[in-house]
Amino acid sequence: MYFSATDTTKKIVCQIAHKIFQFNNREFTINKIDFTLPGARREPVTFGEDDLVIIGVPVYAGRVPNVLLKYLNTIQGNGALAVTVVLYGNRNYDDALIELKDIVEGDGFQVIAGGAFIGEHSFSRILAKGRPDEKDLIQVSDFARQIYGKITNPEKIQAVTVEGHRPYRKYYMPKDAQGNPVDIRKVTPKTNKECIDCKLCVRVCPMGSIDMSDVGKINGICIKCGACIKKCPVQAKYFDHRDYLRHKEELEIDYAERKEPEIFI
C-alpha cells in the first residue's frame, strides 16, 4: 500500500512484499493498493487480523505529507500487522517514520517493523540519482527476511520502536541567501514550447491539479512531487522560481554523500 508519484516508494514497498512472499511456503495473496491518485483516496480500505500490510509514503519536509493525513486516518486496521516505510531524497527523514507509525497504530494496526529508505529526490535528477538501486534492494531483501522471521514466530510479534521525536519537528523549510526561511508551497511548474499536449501530466498528478484543457494551467495545489516533470516524455515541465532553484541546488551540494537505509524491527 503506497503513495508514490515517481515510483520510488512503490519499488521499495513492492519489493518487501514480494520477498516475504518468496520466503513463505504457505499459500497467500499479495494485493496492491496504490493511493497516489485522488480517486484512490476516496475509497475506504479495511483490513483484518490475518493481514500484513506494508504501507509506504514519501517524506516531504521531514514529515508525512500533510495532504495524505486525512486519507491515512480513514484506514481501518482491525488488529492487522503493519510495516511502515518512508522514502526520502537523501537529506533526512526527520520525524516522518515515527509520525507514520503513530498514524498507523491509531488506525488499529500493530506496527511490527519500520524502515527509512532513500530514493531519487523529487526535486532533482542528481540527488540520490537512480535510487533505490541494487545495493538498496539487497538491504530490502534482508529487511523482508527479518520481517518474515518475526511474523512466523508469535513470541517475536511485538511493537517496534523507531527513530523520531514527539512532538514532531516542524516541517523543514528552505532558506534564502540571507538565511531567512522561504515558503515554496505556492510555487508551480511551468510548461515550455516542447509540450506535445499528450495529457500525461494531467493523468499522473497526485492532486489532480493540472488542467485537462490547458496543461500549462494549475487549478489546485502543487506538492512538488516531480511526477509531471520526471514522467514527461519531452521534458516540457520545469520550475523556474528563484527560491525553489536555490533550494534544489543547495540540496544537491549539501547532501551529495550517500546515505543508507535504516531499519527497525
Residue pairs with C-beta under 8 A, 6 or more apart in sequence:
1 13
1 32
1 33
1 34
1 35
1 45
1 53
1 54
1 55
1 56
2 9
2 10
2 13
2 14
2 33
2 34
2 35
2 36
2 55
2 56
2 57
2 85
3 9
3 34
3 35
3 36
3 56
3 57
3 58
3 65
3 68
3 206
4 10
4 11
4 13
4 34
4 36
4 56
4 58
5 36
5 58
5 122
5 204
5 206
5 225
5 226
5 227
6 119
6 120
6 122
6 225
6 226
6 227
6 230
6 231
8 58
8 87
8 119
8 120
8 131
8 132
9 56
9 57
9 58
9 85
9 87
9 119
10 34
10 56
11 119
11 132
12 56
12 85
12 87
12 115
12 117
12 119
12 132
12 136
12 140
13 54
13 55
13 56
13 85
14 32
15 137
15 140
15 141
15 144
16 54
16 83
16 85
16 115
16 140
16 143
16 144
16 147
17 30
17 54
17 144
18 30
19 140
19 141
19 144
19 145
19 148
20 52
20 144
20 147
20 148
20 151
21 28
21 30
23 144
23 145
23 148
24 148
33 40
33 45
34 40
35 41
35 68
35 71
36 206
37 204
37 206
37 208
38 206
38 207
38 208
41 68
41 71
44 74
44 76
45 74
45 75
45 76
46 75
46 76
46 78
47 53
47 75
47 76
47 77
47 78
47 80
47 109
48 78
48 79
48 80
49 78
49 79
49 80
50 80
51 80
51 81
52 80
52 81
52 82
52 83
52 151
53 77
53 80
53 81
53 82
53 83
53 109
54 82
54 83
54 85
55 82
55 83
55 84
55 85
55 100
55 104
56 84
56 85
56 86
56 87
57 64
57 65
57 68
57 72
57 85
57 86
57 87
57 96
57 100
58 65
58 86
58 87
58 88
58 119
58 122
58 225
59 86
59 87
59 88
59 89
59 93
59 94
59 96
59 116
60 66
60 171
60 223
61 171
61 172
61 173
62 92
62 93
62 94
62 95
62 96
62 169
62 171
62 172
63 94
63 95
63 96
63 99
63 168
63 169
63 171
63 172
64 72
64 86
64 96
64 99
64 100
64 103
65 223
66 171
67 207
67 221
67 223
69 103
72 100
72 103
72 104
72 107
73 103
73 106
73 107
75 104
75 107
76 107
76 108
77 104
77 107
77 108
77 109
77 110
78 108
79 108
79 109
79 110
80 108
80 109
80 110
81 109
81 110
81 111
81 112
81 151
81 157
82 104
82 109
82 110
82 111
82 112
83 111
83 112
83 113
83 114
83 115
83 147
84 97
84 100
84 101
84 104
84 111
84 113
84 114
84 115
84 162
85 114
85 115
85 116
85 117
86 93
86 96
86 97
86 100
86 115
86 116
86 117
87 116
87 117
87 118
87 119
87 132
88 96
88 116
88 117
88 118
88 119
89 118
89 119
89 120
89 121
89 122
89 123
89 124
89 127
89 128
89 251
89 255
90 118
90 121
90 127
90 128
90 131
90 255
90 258
90 259
91 121
91 172
91 251
91 255
92 172
93 116
93 262
94 164
94 169
94 172
95 164
95 165
95 166
95 168
95 169
96 116
96 164
97 114
97 115
97 116
97 162
97 163
97 164
97 264
98 162
98 163
98 164
98 165
98 166
98 168
99 164
99 168
100 114
101 111
101 114
101 160
101 162
101 164
102 166
104 111
105 111
105 159
110 157
110 159
111 159
111 160
112 147
112 150
112 151
112 157
112 158
112 159
112 160
112 265
113 143
113 146
113 147
113 150
113 160
113 263
113 264
113 265
114 160
114 162
114 263
114 264
114 265
115 143
115 261
115 262
115 263
115 264
116 163
116 261
116 262
116 263
117 132
117 136
117 140
117 261
118 128
118 131
118 132
118 136
118 258
118 259
118 260
118 261
119 128
119 131
119 132
120 127
120 128
120 129
120 130
120 131
121 127
121 128
121 251
122 224
122 225
122 226
122 230
123 224
123 226
123 244
123 247
123 248
123 251
124 248
124 251
124 252
125 230
126 252
127 251
127 252
127 255
127 256
128 258
132 140
136 261
139 260
139 261
139 263
140 261
143 261
143 263
143 265
146 263
146 265
147 265
149 156
150 156
150 157
150 265
151 157
160 264
160 265
161 264
162 264
163 262
163 264
173 181
173 182
173 183
174 181
174 182
174 184
174 243
174 246
174 247
174 250
175 181
175 182
176 182
176 243
176 246
177 246
182 243
182 247
184 224
184 241
184 243
184 244
184 247
185 221
187 222
187 224
187 239
187 241
187 243
187 244
188 218
188 222
189 218
189 222
189 228
189 229
189 237
189 238
189 239
190 216
190 237
190 238
190 239
190 240
191 215
191 216
191 236
191 237
192 236
192 237
192 238
193 236
194 234
194 235
194 236
195 215
195 216
195 234
195 236
196 233
196 234
196 236
197 215
198 233
199 212
199 215
200 231
200 232
200 233
201 210
201 215
201 227
201 228
201 231
201 232
201 237
202 210
202 211
202 212
202 215
204 227
204 228
204 231
205 227
205 228
206 223
206 225
206 227
207 220
207 221
207 222
207 223
208 220
209 218
209 219
209 220
209 221
209 222
210 217
210 218
210 219
210 228
211 217
211 218
211 219
224 239
224 244
228 237
229 235
229 237
229 238
229 239
239 245
239 248
